[in-house]
Every structure is written in C-alpha cells, then in structure tokens.
Amino acid sequence: MSKVKSPCVRRCCLNEQDVCIGCGRTLDEITGWVELRKWQQQAVIKQAKLRLSKLSYKS
C-alpha cells in the first residue's frame, strides 16, 4: 500500500501550540507520520490545511 506524500515544505517552525507554521501539522502528527495509515495521513493533511488557514487569519 502506498503512503501519502508528506506535506512538509521544509519551513519547520513550531508555534506556541506545537503546530508547524510551514505545514500546519502538530508535533505529534509530524513525529508519527510514518506510522499512520494512508487514510490517517489524508485526514492529517486536511486538518493541517485548516490549521494553516486559521493561522493566516491571526497574522
């Protein structure tokens, strides 16, 4: 089974909530990425995009 490509954009920097301001994933999601199933990775990407959109409103 193929895995989903990591959403990492090589701009790693965690904010106060341990969310990467580059890709939108939490620290736990980043460190556990390779252990997730494909559907879980897809869900993480969806949530990460939502987090990033919320972060951009605060800037």
N, C-alpha and C positions, 0 to 999 in steps of 0.2 A: 504494500500500500504506500503510495507516495505521500510525502508530507507537504504541507503548505509552506511556501517561502516566507522566511522571517520578515516582519515588517520593519526591521531595524534600518535606519537611514544613516547610521554612524554619526549621530549628533547626540550621543548619550549624555544626559544630564538629568538627574532626578530632582524634582521639586520637594517641597516640604511634606507632601503626601506620598513620597516614594513612587511618583509617576514620572516616566521619562518624557521630557518635553520634546524629544525628537520623534518618537514613535507612538507615544501615548499608552504604552504598557506599564503595568505596575512592576515593581522589583520582583515579586513572586512570579508573575507571568513571564518575565524575561528569563529568570533562572530556571524555570520549569518548562520552558518552551519545547525542548526536545523530547520530553516525556509525555506531552499531550497528544491525544489522538487528533486526527485531521479535523473532525467536526469541532473539537475544543479549540484548536488553533484558529479556525474560522470565526468562532464566537469571540475569541480574544481580539482578533483584528477588528471585528465590528465594534466591540466595546472601546478599544483603543482609539478608533476614529471618533467616536462620540466624546471621549475624554478630551482629545485634542481640540475638537470644535468648541468645547466648553472653556478650555484653557485660552483659546484665542480671543474669546469674548472678554476675559479678565485683563488682557494685556492693554 
